Amino acid sequence: MSSRRNFLALMSAAPLTTPLFGWNGFARTAAAASQEAPRTAPNPSVIPPQNPNQMAGSPVGDPLPGQKWRVHDRSRPQARKVTPGLPIPVTGPSSDASVLFDGKDLSQWGTIGRDGKVTEPKWKVENGYLEMAPRTGSLITKQPFGDCQLHLEWMTPTGTDPSRVGQMRGNSGVILMKRYEIQILSSFNNPTYADGAAGALYGLYPPLVNPCRPEGNWNSYDIVFKAPHFKGEALVQPAYVTLFFNGLLAHDHVALLGSTAVEPIAKYQPHPAEEPLMLQGHAGPVRYRNIWIRRLKGYDS
């Protein structure tokens, strides 16, 4: 929705006051993987929206360069549904990874509000996962990151109000560098505009396929992100994203157009080489577990 854009625009411009937190380094333990539910075959056809609220959300924007669609084009086809192989990838951190959530606490995170202030995190932690708490803002890492490999697992829990559909159902997001969002949404049987579905590069591309699992089942994201390069105010190299969604390729080294917070189309705004990662507090509930990240370096470095 448009409030998402306003919030991300504020967050990307907001300076962070890191002294709010002490820093003792990252834990090195991995979250234990819970047992996967039995494989459930989705309906092979994409179910058309029956509720007009399915397509509510961010406004339709400008034409996308090199595509025949506009930003959030309601006529854009839904991604093809695919049943992922099970179990989904549940990968523990390598020896050079920084563990952001190990199922125990939020010691690596703060909460960032709409005013840009960073405070202690208020999301709930229990049973090895963390869960978005209503009206408590978004989580933001204490450390900044640039080029990275990121693993996380997420779930829309069962029992969500059935009247909440489209962008109002299980909506969160992985926001790299406070600017570049990969959408998280209940998308097994919940149509919305295609570039706002789970696995979408928000406002740019839907995922190549939709392997989202039913509510109550865990999904995994494995992300490779290359940060943009700037020289002064000029963009020298765009950001690139590769995403594996439940082990399936969803985006293959896709160049981003800029910050997903900018309307009517993404636009780059110069920023530092490293910025924090955010988990968006939008329209849950959404749960996360097993979050770790590796800083990427070049060959021979």
Stockholm file with secondary structure:
# STOCKHOLM 1.0

chainA/1-301         MSSRRNFLALMSAAPLTTPLFGWNGFARTAAAASQEAPRTAPNPSVIPPQNPNQMAGSPVGDPLPGQKWRVHDRSRPQARKVTPGLPIPVTGPSSDASVLFDGKDLSQWGTIGRDGKVTEPKWKVENGYLEMAPRTGSLITKQPFGDCQLHLEWMTPTGTDPSRVGQMRGNSGVILMKRYEIQILSSFNNPTYADGAAGALYGLYPPLVNPCRPEGNWNSYDIVFKAPHFKGEALVQPAYVTLFFNGLLAHDHVALLGSTAVEPIAKYQPHPAEEPLMLQGHAGPVRYRNIWIRRLKGYDS
#=GR chainA/1-301 SS CHHHHHHHHHHHHSCCCGGGSCCCCCCCCCCCCCCCCCCCCCCSSCCCCCSGGGGCSSCCCCBCTTSSCBTTCTTSCCCEECCCCSSCCCCCCCTTCEEEECSSCCTTEEEECTTSCEECCCSEEETTEEECCTTSCEEEEEEEESSEEEEEEEECCTTCCTTCCGGGSSBEEEEETTTEEEEECCCSSCCCCGGGSTTCBTTTBCCSEECCCCTTSCEEEEEEEECCEEETTEEEECCEEEEEETTEEEEEEEECCSBTTSSSSCBCCCCCSCEEEEECCSBCCCEEEEEEEEECCCTTC
#=GC SS_cons         CHHHHHHHHHHHHSCCCGGGSCCCCCCCCCCCCCCCCCCCCCCSSCCCCCSGGGGCSSCCCCBCTTSSCBTTCTTSCCCEECCCCSSCCCCCCCTTCEEEECSSCCTTEEEECTTSCEECCCSEEETTEEECCTTSCEEEEEEEESSEEEEEEEECCTTCCTTCCGGGSSBEEEEETTTEEEEECCCSSCCCCGGGSTTCBTTTBCCSEECCCCTTSCEEEEEEEECCEEETTEEEECCEEEEEETTEEEEEEEECCSBTTSSSSCBCCCCCSCEEEEECCSBCCCEEEEEEEEECCCTTC
//
